[in-house]
Amino acid sequence: MIANRAADVTDSITMAISALAMKLKKEGQDVLSFGAGEPDFDTPDVIKQAAIKAIEQGKTKYTAATGIAELKEAVCAKFLKENGVGYSPAQIVISCGAKHSIFNAIMALINPGDEVIIPAPYWVSYPDQVQLCGGKPVFIETDDRSAFKITPQQLRDAITPKTKLFILNSPSNPTGSVYSRAELAALAEVLVEKQVLVLSDEIYEKLIYAGHEHVCIAALSEEIKALTILVNGVAKAYAMTGWRIGYTAAPPAIATAMGMIQSHSTSNPTTPAQWASVAALTQPIPEVEMMRCEFESRRVLMVEGLNQIPGVRCVMPAGAFYTFPNVSGLFGKTTLSGVVIRDSAQLCELLLKEALVACVPGSGFGAEGYIRLSYATSRSDIQRGIERIHQWVSALQ
Ligand SMILES: Cc1ncc(COP(=O)(O)O)c(C=O)c1O
């Protein structure tokens, strides 16, 4: 009954953990969750007020399918000022979240059989979106010893005559790794030489910590800009996950194709949310830096706590709000309840049932041997949660 394209999509391993965490919470258990994929802060007031004003002024009707002119102009100004790359409004498509932007791009570009290179660990939706469009995800493995970053040689080796697109995500979900300017320039050189398109998902760009900078790959040269689909959104930077506004800048033919697809699927993203996003991109929002500073302190708290746990090794993430510790040192050990730990999914299930801490298995991100913990949660929960994990691990045989 179900079409192959839907039947082939993988069921999210993270959903099983979330469902179990929810069940335990309902039963009254004090579960601490490190599963969050969104800031634990409220949307700044200036942004909320802009949406309220839009509603009061009757800005509640359809807009152009690809978004309002004011928001496209704000996006162009943002790209020019913050990322050093110039686009015209016709190259901008406003969509229902960055996830939707990425889906539109893959729909516009990928034919059945086309290969899409995705570094692993990856954000869960990339491979499934590629498969939904009939494409073939091709993974490049990385590990914590290389800070989860690919080399130009690895990229070169993965490219075949069928390669259409490379997906770059810096800062990364789930690892928090960030590519430097020199590293990006070296990757761009390969992409330009081989004429492979790059989708650069920069949704975590504002969450970058001391000693690191965000560099937009499209700003490196006109040649790489001509191959780049630049994806960003308001969700993570402005604590606006529920508003569902993402945006892309792309070469004109790609932007036009994405706009057509959107016009026949969702039409415009929600009108008041577009006006709220105009405020986010054009008004001073001091909360952005406040949130970044808070995440920065929590990051250190969590990484230091994790590295004190025997068998756990965690690199300091350079951006986003996730840690991605290597937990393979715990595999083969036996719990007090007599279970031998096999893999990250089982470890997360045990941590939830026995230590009441919810983490996400690395296998869901294409990286067995790791788990993901979000620090978009309070410092006291971080301290208590890491302490619980530490105690539970200490009892392993
Ligand atoms: C790497 C990455 N890209 C895109 C998205 C989607 O963002 P949005 O909420 O704007 O759809 C997320 C959300 O978790 C993400 O982690």
The ligand as a MOL file (V3000), in Angstrom:
LIG
                    3D

  0  0  0     0  0            999 V3000
M  V30 BEGIN CTAB
M  V30 COUNTS 16 16 0 0 0
M  V30 BEGIN ATOM
M  V30 1 C 22.0520 20.5090 11.1580 0
M  V30 2 C 20.6280 20.9330 11.1140 0
M  V30 3 N 20.1360 21.4080 9.9780 0
M  V30 4 C 18.8510 21.7940 9.8840 0
M  V30 5 C 17.9990 21.6980 10.9590 0
M  V30 6 C 16.5580 22.1030 10.7850 0
M  V30 7 O 16.3080 23.3640 11.2430 0
M  V30 8 P 14.8270 24.0050 11.1710 0
M  V30 9 O 14.2670 23.8810 12.5520 0
M  V30 10 O 15.0280 25.4140 10.7290 0
M  V30 11 O 14.0620 23.1970 10.1800 0
M  V30 12 C 18.4630 21.1970 12.1710 0
M  V30 13 C 17.5450 21.0350 13.3200 0
M  V30 14 O 17.7560 20.2890 14.2320 0
M  V30 15 C 19.8230 20.8080 12.2640 0
M  V30 16 O 20.3210 20.3250 13.4010 0
M  V30 END ATOM
M  V30 BEGIN BOND
M  V30 1 1 1 2
M  V30 2 1 2 3
M  V30 3 2 2 15
M  V30 4 2 3 4
M  V30 5 1 4 5
M  V30 6 1 5 6
M  V30 7 2 5 12
M  V30 8 1 6 7
M  V30 9 1 7 8
M  V30 10 2 8 9
M  V30 11 1 8 10
M  V30 12 1 8 11
M  V30 13 1 12 13
M  V30 14 1 12 15
M  V30 15 2 13 14
M  V30 16 1 15 16
M  V30 END BOND
M  V30 END CTAB
M  END
